[in-house]
Amino acid sequence: MVNKVRKMITILSAAAVVSTIAACANNTQTSDPTATASAMAPTESQSPEEVKVDPFGKYDPPIEITFVGSISDQFEKTTLTDGVTLEDNVWTKAFLEELGIKVKYKWIAKSPEEYKQKLNLSLASGDIPDVMTLDTAELQSAIKADIIQDVGGIIEQYGIDEVKQNYTTYNFDPYIAAKNDGKIYAVPQMWSVSDNASGILWIRQDWLEKVGMTPPKTMDDVYAISKAFTHNDPDGNNKNDTFGLAISKDYIQDLGGLFYGYNAYPGSWMEKDGQLVNGSILPETKGVLENLAAMYKDGQIDPEFYVKPADKIAQDIASQKHGMMYGFMWNGIYPLQDSRRDNPGADWRPYLIPAADGSVAKPKADSGIAGYYVVNKNFKHPEALVKMMNLLKTLGPKDPNKYSNSADGKELWKLSPVSVPTLEENLHYHKRMNELVKSGETPANAVEQSVFDKVKQWTDKKDETVWGFYRMLGNGGVGEIAQAAIEYYFDNDLWVYNAYRGAPTQTMSDKGSTLSTLESEAFVKIITGQKDIGEFDKFVTEWKKLGGDDITREVNDWYANAK
Amino acid sequence: MNVIKKSKNLSLHLMLLPAMILLIVFSYIPMAGIVIAFQDFIPAKGFLGNQEWVGLKNFELISTNPFVYRVLQNTLIIAFAKILLGLAIPIAFAIFLNEIRSSAYKRTLQTLVYLPHFLSWVLLGGILIDILSPSTGIVNNLLKSLGFNPIFFLGDPKWFQPTVIITDVWKEFGWSTILYLAAITAINPSLYESAKIDGAGRFRQMISVTLPGMSMIIAMLAILSIGNILNAGFDQIFNLYHAGVYETGDIIDTFVYRMGLIDAKFGPAAAVGLFKSIVSLILITVSYYCAYRFADYRIF
């Protein structure tokens, strides 16, 4: 839990640098509201007079929309100053002036925990706002409780192109979890799929050189490097104190990339011959566990790994015990940046994940959905939500300093109760950095300028504090910049998605914890050699018997319906 | 006379009022939530909403879980050992501390042993992983220098229970010591004087004056702690355990926590809470009765 939160904080701080909604500045497609409106067929429109829609149509007299909000201390200190409040700021003024929408809050929580509590209370008491954000399980229970309305097609009907394209960027149906009885009960809040995907193999270049090896092309290369990093004293201190591969007690999460190299996706639902199967029980996963057991036996993995949470492993990385890890595109910022504090020679480089057959692995992408906007059953103007999105996407890029992120660090985009992120923003900036360096032109806007300045701070001045940032999205190719690897996965359409996108099924919520207990116990015993690999088959039999078969059936029923 | 007494009592009762209100609002009214243990509770429908009643399904879900006996056993062993040592060690320590003449030394010692009480398990968890590490930890370095094999205290299922019990007692015994020291200072000094006159030595005084003088507070704390027989310490175990020691380290609370992670399962969580409360109530009642019968201890 703590590690997850820590990771999220890291991602968010990384994203904050890059700003979140200002980034569509380079989306040069101009939006002609009337053209957009006439170009699309009005689907599922409820009243005939709505056939001709105006994405920016102003309500007269103004309408009121209630939301619920959450603010942090940081946000309060930087942005809610000089009389600015969530209900009275540049965005609420814009919504009122341009769209005739008055933004009100039912309540504002001061922490994520408080938000969760108040949301549960709101749901429990039935006193819900007009629009709010829910997770998949909350969405399901809100649909069951019949408190939200059908919002199918409103993005397509009212959205401008910049908003609509968020829902077609990836090749999966973003609405799949919001469907029930042929209706669509939510507008998904989209999110980049690569930010939290384990798609990078980080390796210390200085250690590679020390042991006389080159970056890996195949899985055998990875094992050879791991062996050399363990036994050939890569840090040159004449002590046997280094390990081949860094993993913590959350090894499944840490090792994502290693599993993907064998087309193994433990914990995810994958389609095989038209049926969904759980990756945990497949032979591919068994093979990886066998390899890990061999590495553990050879001392290539910290013998105490299964006791150590991720932050402990981060400390070990900082104290130069590890030279290779599977991870995320932002790992340069944390924890790898820490390993340069004591040793600026720790030259971590991001590589593509090799696959067992010598090609590039297919990494598993994040869900791509941050939450679901739902609209109160009794609210008369669901399309107002989309109109607000339209305005966000128009005003934000036009004047980022006023609406997105001010020069003095105000997070203005958070003043709006709705947000429309720019998907794969980090990748966008990486591409722009390459273009800028190549063409020699100047950055197009303030945000781009600040990213460019930071990258330059490393390339020109070797400023250690921005090393991790540079490795994440600076200028360069695969093996230098993490986003270059992400770009490769997109260009070659390699991302794999969890095929199950519904809420937890009945058996999942009844038996899921039993199955995951069974799994983590069996896996850790196999890796550490307390049980031989035969234990895996026993685990699979138990897993199926104790509810796994039921879950598989439920998941496939859902899949048949959703397809 | 009577009027004065009444008004005196009235002000005392008024002083009791805030505590009573807190008790009613936060302990008695929430008891209504027990109904959740018998429902398939959906938060969105509301507490008073049209929830589906499922009878004992939530209890069944827990009792038919293949891990429930292992979990119950671990909880009982860990909690019982913690209660026993958590009573014995502070009592012994308080008595010995009381015998120390130098008050500066006594106070320093007292402060030092109760300091760990203020550290959170999140913090201590990280520290323990370091100092108990078989390769680099200070404890195992000591063992190695004495010629023993290193022990993986937190990784070996055999050692996990003793490790959590001892570290918990280490963290908390200084805190309980304070209560016993307070009880000792309340003992009438004239008892010691007459004991001395009767020729009792220091050790005899400890056994025959100090210990009986503490018996009331010991009985009370023992009775209260027996109610905790199903609380093996979530914070501690959660920060120290891992899949490798589930077989000896997984307790009811961590088990239910993992259950809740998959889905917000209010029903089974409430069922477990109710089960724990009933067991605690029975044990406290029985032990209170025993204390009354055999030690003539009573609160009212």
Interface residues (C-beta under 8 A of the other chain):
Chain A: V2 N120 L123 A124 S125 G126 A137 E138 S141 A142 K144 A145 I147 K249 P303 E304 Y306 V307 K308 P309 D311 K312 P504 M508 S509 D510 G512 S513 T514 S516 T517 S520 E521 F523 V524 K525 T528 Q530 L546
Chain B: I42 P43 A44 K45 G46 F47 G49 L61 N65 P66 F67 V122 G126 I129 S133 P134 S135 F152 L154 G155 H242 A243 G244 Y246 E247 D250 F255 R258 M259 L261 I262 D263 A264 K265
